[in-house]
Amino acid sequence: MDVLCQAKLGHGKTAVFMLAMLQQLEPVDREVSIIILCHTRQDSCPELLCDKNGCPLIIVATPYWLNALVGDKVLDTKNVKHFTLDECDKMLEQLSQSQATSNVFACPHII
């Protein structure tokens, strides 16, 4: 299911999609289930919730960081159930971020 969430700044869009994804989360050991792309490093973090083996269930990253993880074969994306672009308008404003975001969509297991 594809969802587009649009509202003014500060109206809880991020909280809404996070709660919806967490409600549907069915953790599988050693598999990332959710990837959230954000436009700044300040909004990202290496992991939010880990399984008992220390594997992150949720990855929040910039397009550059996600490209690096996938390119270095540190992150396997074939079992990702949810993929979210947070503030995608800001990600696509800058040409360099736009290219990095395009590279993410070129990854066959993400879409």
Secondary structure, DSSP 8 states (H G I E B T S, - for coil): --------TTSSHHHHHHHHHHHH----TT---EEEE-SSGGG-BS-S-B-TTS-BSEEEE-HHHHHHHHHTT----TT--EEEETTHHHHHHSHHHHHHHHHHHHSTTT-
